[in-house]
Amino acid sequence: MGILSWLFGNSTKKETIHMENVKLAVIFYSMGGTNYQLSKWAEEGGKEAGAEVKVFKVPELAPQSAIEGNPVWKATVEATKDVPEIKPDDLEWADAIIFSVPTRFGNMPSQMKQFLDTTGGLWAKGKLANKAVSAMTSAQNPHGGQEATILSLYTTMYHWGAIVAAPGYTDPVLFGAGGNPYGTSVTVDQDGKMIEDVKEAVKHQAKRTVTVAGWIKKGNQ
């Protein structure tokens, strides 16, 4: 028996568990547009699983002069101008949360870290415990800190008492997307194009996160 058969069985039939009462928040920071695209694919996957989905961006911290001097960055800001900025109350609303950020020296960007540092009030009240969470990232090369960046996000989630819904190797589609068990990660070339085809992996990760959130909600009833 091959490793794929052992992991997934011989059936190619895919089942989608619909979780109509699950609320999914997809939260991103994107300078070049990659993580905005990943977030839109996650939105698709969450909706296909039956969840109510909201997409949010974290506030930008960089000076406007820096943005104006970078055409790609400026275009991304323009493309996401109508995306609402995340507020702590949105975390309380959500049953499931997916984060998508580029790597910064093997860590999350300061924009995401600054937002997470504002969640202490909710954390102190236990409002972030038992959320189903997952994360995605991008970098300019396969060893540019992709796994470390996702794990840096999960460290905060463990303090929250959230439940990490990593994709692992729960679907064959993950192997074609680079095989990162912690969360979908993609390599971006010098022209800003994604090298790996990760759309279906992102959608699977979103569906899995929604499903885990549904199990948690059901168990708490």
Phi, psi and chi 1 to 4 in degrees:
 res  aa     phi    psi   chi1   chi2   chi3   chi4
   1 MET       -  127.3  177.8 -178.1  -69.3      -
   2 GLY   -72.7  164.6      -      -      -      -
   3 ILE   -62.3  -37.0 -176.7   65.0      -      -
   4 LEU   -67.3  -40.3  -66.4 -178.7      -      -
   5 SER   -66.0  -37.5  -64.2      -      -      -
   6 TRP   -65.9  -39.6 -178.3   77.7      -      -
   7 LEU   -74.9  -42.1  -77.2  170.2      -      -
   8 PHE  -116.7   -5.8  -48.3  112.1      -      -
   9 GLY    79.6  179.6      -      -      -      -
  10 ASN   -91.3  -12.4  -66.2  -38.6      -      -
  11 SER   -77.0  137.3  173.8      -      -      -
  12 THR  -100.0    1.1   58.0      -      -      -
  13 LYS   -68.5  129.5  179.8 -179.3  178.7 -179.2
  14 LYS  -104.7  133.8  -66.8 -175.4  178.9  -68.0
  15 GLU  -112.8  137.1  -62.8 -178.8   -1.1      -
  16 THR  -113.1  119.1  -60.9      -      -      -
  17 ILE   -87.9  120.6  -60.0  175.4      -      -
  18 HIS   -87.9  126.6  -73.4  -86.6      -      -
  19 MET  -120.1   78.5  -61.9  -71.7 -179.8      -
  20 GLU   -65.0  -23.4  -72.1   81.3    1.4      -
  21 ASN   -98.8    3.9  -63.2  -40.1      -      -
  22 VAL   -85.8  135.8  171.7      -      -      -
  23 LYS  -108.1  122.0  -60.0  178.8  179.8   67.8
  24 LEU  -112.7  126.6  169.9   63.9      -      -
  25 ALA  -106.4  126.5      -      -      -      -
  26 VAL  -108.2  118.9 -176.9      -      -      -
  27 ILE  -119.8  126.8  -53.7  169.2      -      -
  28 PHE  -135.4  159.9   72.4   90.8      -      -
  29 TYR  -127.7  133.1  174.1   72.2      -      -
  30 SER  -143.9  125.3 -171.8      -      -      -
  31 MET   -98.3  -35.4  178.5  178.4  167.3      -
  32 GLY  -111.9    1.0      -      -      -      -
  33 GLY   100.7  -14.4      -      -      -      -
  34 THR   -63.8  -50.4  -60.7      -      -      -
  35 ASN   -73.8  -21.2  -73.8  -84.0      -      -
  36 TYR   -66.9  -42.3  178.5   41.0      -      -
  37 GLN   -65.4  -42.9 -179.7   61.0   71.2      -
  38 LEU   -58.4  -39.7  -64.0 -179.7      -      -
  39 SER   -66.3  -36.8  -63.9      -      -      -
  40 LYS   -67.8  -36.2  -70.7 -168.3  -71.5 -175.2
  41 TRP   -67.9  -37.4  -72.6  -24.0      -      -
  42 ALA   -63.9  -38.3      -      -      -      -
  43 GLU   -59.7  -45.0  179.2 -175.5   20.0      -
  44 GLU   -57.5  -49.5  -73.3 -177.3   32.8      -
  45 GLY   -62.0  -41.6      -      -      -      -
  46 GLY   -63.0  -41.9      -      -      -      -
  47 LYS   -67.1  -37.2  -72.0 -179.1  176.5  178.9
  48 GLU   -63.6  -29.0  -72.5  178.0   10.3      -
  49 ALA   -82.0   -3.3      -      -      -      -
  50 GLY    97.0    4.5      -      -      -      -
  51 ALA   -81.0  158.1      -      -      -      -
  52 GLU   -85.8  124.0  178.9 -176.7   -8.2      -
  53 VAL  -121.4  136.1 -174.2      -      -      -
  54 LYS  -127.5  135.8  -64.6 -178.5 -179.7 -180.0
  55 VAL  -106.8  133.0  178.1      -      -      -
  56 PHE  -131.3  153.7  -58.9   96.1      -      -
  57 LYS  -112.0  155.8   62.4 -173.6  177.2 -173.9
  58 VAL   -88.2  155.3  -65.6      -      -      -
  59 PRO   -62.9  143.1  -23.2   33.9      -      -
  60 GLU   -79.8  137.8 -179.0   58.7   80.3      -
  61 LEU  -106.8  -17.6  -57.0  178.4      -      -
  62 ALA   -70.6  149.2      -      -      -      -
  63 PRO   -67.4  148.2   22.7  -32.5      -      -
  64 GLN   -58.1  -32.3 -171.4   62.2   32.6      -
  65 SER   -62.5  -36.0   59.0      -      -      -
  66 ALA   -68.6  -39.6      -      -      -      -
  67 ILE   -66.6  -44.5  -63.2  171.0      -      -
  68 GLU   -62.4  -28.5  -67.9  -69.8  -24.1      -
  69 GLY   -83.7   -1.0      -      -      -      -
  70 ASN  -125.9  105.9 -174.8  -42.2      -      -
  71 PRO   -58.7  -38.3  -24.3   33.9      -      -
  72 VAL   -68.1  -45.4  174.3      -      -      -
  73 TRP   -61.1  -45.3 -163.5   -9.2      -      -
  74 LYS   -61.0  -40.1 -176.9  177.9  179.5 -179.7
  75 ALA   -66.0  -37.0      -      -      -      -
  76 THR   -67.4  -42.0  -58.5      -      -      -
  77 VAL   -59.7  -41.7  170.2      -      -      -
  78 GLU   -65.4  -42.7  177.5   64.7   22.4      -
  79 ALA   -66.4  -26.3      -      -      -      -
  80 THR  -107.3   13.9   60.5      -      -      -
  81 LYS   -62.6  -26.8   65.0 -179.4 -178.7 -179.5
  82 ASP   -93.9   -1.0  -65.9  -32.5      -      -
  83 VAL   -78.4  127.3  178.1      -      -      -
  84 PRO   -68.4  147.8   23.1  -32.6      -      -
  85 GLU   -79.5  140.8  -70.9 -172.2   -9.5      -
  86 ILE   -68.4  142.0 -174.5   70.5      -      -
  87 LYS  -124.4  153.1  -59.0  -69.4 -170.0  -62.3
  88 PRO   -52.4  -36.3  -31.0   38.5      -      -
  89 ASP   -61.0  -27.9  -72.3  -11.9      -      -
  90 ASP   -67.4  -30.7  -61.7  -44.7      -      -
  91 LEU   -67.7  -39.3  -64.2  179.3      -      -
  92 GLU   -65.0  -35.8 -173.2  172.2   -0.8      -
  93 TRP   -62.8  -36.6  167.3   84.9      -      -
  94 ALA   -80.7  144.7      -      -      -      -
  95 ASP   -92.3  -29.9  -55.7  -57.2      -      -
  96 ALA  -132.3  144.7      -      -      -      -
  97 ILE  -136.9  130.1  -53.4  167.0      -      -
  98 ILE  -118.4  128.4  -64.2  175.9      -      -
  99 PHE  -104.5  143.8  -62.2   92.1      -      -
 100 SER  -139.5  118.2 -170.4      -      -      -
 101 VAL  -144.0  152.8  -64.2      -      -      -
 102 PRO   -77.3  162.3   28.8  -34.3      -      -
 103 THR   -85.9  145.9 -176.6      -      -      -
 104 ARG  -130.3   96.5  -66.0  -69.8 -175.0  -93.7
 105 PHE    55.2   41.5  -58.4  109.8      -      -
 106 GLY    76.2   18.6      -      -      -      -
 107 ASN  -139.0  171.2 -148.4  -39.5      -      -
 108 MET   -73.6  155.8   73.6 -178.6   84.0      -
 109 PRO   -65.6  154.5  -16.6   29.3      -      -
 110 SER   -60.9  -29.9   58.9      -      -      -
 111 GLN   -61.9  -43.0  -70.3   85.2  -11.1      -
 112 MET   -71.1  -41.2 -178.3   62.8   72.5      -
 113 LYS   -62.7  -40.4 -177.7   64.2  166.5   61.8
 114 GLN   -61.2  -41.4 -169.2  -85.3  -18.8      -
 115 PHE   -65.6  -45.6  168.2   69.0      -      -
 116 LEU   -59.8  -32.5  -66.8  178.6      -      -
 117 ASP   -69.9   -9.7  -73.7  -13.6      -      -
 118 THR   -92.9    1.0   68.8      -      -      -
 119 THR   -92.2    8.4   63.4      -      -      -
 120 GLY   -59.2  -36.5      -      -      -      -
 121 GLY   -62.2  -45.4      -      -      -      -
 122 LEU   -65.3  -42.4  -72.0  176.1      -      -
 123 TRP   -58.7  -44.1  165.2   79.5      -      -
 124 ALA   -63.5  -26.9      -      -      -      -
 125 LYS   -91.6    0.6  -63.6  175.6 -177.5  177.6
 126 GLY    76.6   16.2      -      -      -      -
 127 LYS   -77.7  -12.4  -61.8  -65.3 -173.6  179.8
 128 LEU  -104.6   -4.5  -58.6  175.8      -      -
 129 ALA   -69.2  143.7      -      -      -      -
 130 ASN    68.1   16.4  -60.1  -36.2      -      -
 131 LYS   -75.3  141.0  -55.8  -75.2 -172.3 -178.2
 132 ALA   -85.3  123.6      -      -      -      -
 133 VAL  -128.3  154.1  -61.6      -      -      -
 134 SER  -155.9  165.3 -156.2      -      -      -
 135 ALA  -145.8  154.8      -      -      -      -
 136 MET  -136.5  160.8  -50.8 -179.6  -67.6      -
 137 THR  -156.7  176.0 -168.8      -      -      -
 138 SER  -147.6  156.8   63.9      -      -      -
 139 ALA  -155.6  170.1      -      -      -      -
 140 GLN   -86.5   -5.4  -72.9 -164.5  -26.7      -
 141 ASN  -151.6  159.0   61.0   72.5      -      -
 142 PRO   -60.5  -25.0  -23.5   34.3      -      -
 143 HIS  -110.8   32.4  -58.4  -69.9      -      -
 144 GLY   -91.1   20.8      -      -      -      -
 145 GLY    98.2   19.2      -      -      -      -
 146 GLN   -62.1  -50.5  -63.1 -179.4   11.0      -
 147 GLU   -66.1  -41.8  -66.3 -179.6   -7.6      -
 148 ALA   -62.5  -35.9      -      -      -      -
 149 THR   -64.6  -45.0  -62.6      -      -      -
 150 ILE   -62.6  -43.3  -69.2  174.6      -      -
 151 LEU   -65.1  -32.0  -67.9  174.4      -      -
 152 SER   -64.1  -35.9   75.5      -      -      -
 153 LEU   -67.7  -42.4  -82.8  159.6      -      -
 154 TYR   -65.3  -27.9  -71.4  164.5      -      -
 155 THR   -57.4  -43.8  -61.9      -      -      -
 156 THR   -64.1  -39.4  -60.7      -      -      -
 157 MET   -63.8  -36.2  -55.1  -58.1  106.4      -
 158 TYR   -63.8  -37.8  -61.3  140.3      -      -
 159 HIS   -66.9  -33.8  -78.6 -100.0      -      -
 160 TRP   -64.1  -28.2  -77.0    2.6      -      -
 161 GLY    85.7   18.7      -      -      -      -
 162 ALA   -75.5  166.6      -      -      -      -
 163 ILE  -111.8  113.0  -62.6  171.9      -      -
 164 VAL   -75.4  123.0  173.4      -      -      -
 165 ALA  -105.4   68.7      -      -      -      -
 166 ALA   -67.1  148.7      -      -      -      -
 167 PRO   -70.0  -25.2   23.9  -33.7      -      -
 168 GLY    55.3 -135.0      -      -      -      -
 169 TYR  -125.1   54.0  -63.7  106.1      -      -
 170 THR   -87.8    0.1   52.5      -      -      -
 171 ASP  -156.2  140.1 -168.3  -76.7      -      -
 172 PRO   -58.5  -23.9  -23.0   32.8      -      -
 173 VAL   -60.8  -23.7   72.1      -      -      -
 174 LEU   -68.1  -28.8  -61.5  166.3      -      -
 175 PHE   -68.1  -38.7  -69.7   91.9      -      -
 176 GLY   -72.0  -13.9      -      -      -      -
 177 ALA  -100.2   12.0      -      -      -      -
 178 GLY   110.7  -18.0      -      -      -      -
 179 GLY    72.0   30.2      -      -      -      -
 180 ASN   -80.6  113.1 -172.4  -21.1      -      -
 181 PRO   -75.2  -15.8   29.7  -35.8      -      -
 182 TYR   -81.5  -28.0  -52.5  117.1      -      -
 183 GLY   167.1  158.3      -      -      -      -
 184 THR   -61.7  132.7  -55.1      -      -      -
 185 SER  -136.5  147.4   59.8      -      -      -
 186 VAL  -135.2  145.0   65.6      -      -      -
 187 THR   -94.2  135.5  -50.9      -      -      -
 188 VAL  -116.7  129.2 -178.9      -      -      -
 189 ASP   -79.5 -178.9   66.5   19.7      -      -
 190 GLN   -65.5  -18.2  -64.9  -63.2  -40.0      -
 191 ASP   -94.6    5.2  -63.7  -40.1      -      -
 192 GLY    81.6   14.1      -      -      -      -
 193 LYS   -95.4  138.8  -55.0  -63.8 -176.8 -176.6
 194 MET   -71.3  134.5  -63.3 -172.1 -150.2      -
 195 ILE   -84.7  -49.5  -65.5  175.6      -      -
 196 GLU   -82.7  152.9  -61.2   89.4    2.4      -
 197 ASP   -91.8  100.6 -177.1    1.6      -      -
 198 VAL  -112.2    3.0  -61.3      -      -      -
 199 LYS   -55.3  -50.3  179.8  177.7 -179.7  178.4
 200 GLU   -69.2  -31.4  -65.9  -54.4  -43.8      -
 201 ALA   -65.8  -41.4      -      -      -      -
 202 VAL   -62.2  -46.1  169.8      -      -      -
 203 LYS   -63.5  -39.5  -67.6  174.7   68.5  173.9
 204 HIS   -63.0  -43.2  169.2   73.2      -      -
 205 GLN   -61.3  -40.8 -176.6  172.6  -12.5      -
 206 ALA   -64.8  -44.1      -      -      -      -
 207 LYS   -63.2  -40.6  -68.2  174.1 -176.0  177.8
 208 ARG   -64.2  -42.5  174.2  169.8  166.4   77.4
 209 THR   -63.0  -42.4  -54.3      -      -      -
 210 VAL   -63.2  -42.6  167.6      -      -      -
 211 THR   -61.9  -45.5  -61.2      -      -      -
 212 VAL   -62.0  -41.2  171.2      -      -      -
 213 ALA   -60.9  -38.3      -      -      -      -
 214 GLY   -63.8  -41.0      -      -      -      -
 215 TRP   -61.5  -42.4  -67.5  -20.5      -      -
 216 ILE   -63.0  -46.0  -64.5  168.0      -      -
 217 LYS   -61.0  -42.3  -71.5 -165.2   69.8  170.9
 218 LYS   -63.8  -39.6 -175.0  175.7 -179.0 -179.5
 219 GLY   -69.2  -23.5      -      -      -      -
 220 ASN   -89.5   -5.2  -74.3  -25.4      -      -
 221 GLN   -78.3      -  -69.9  176.7  -10.2      -
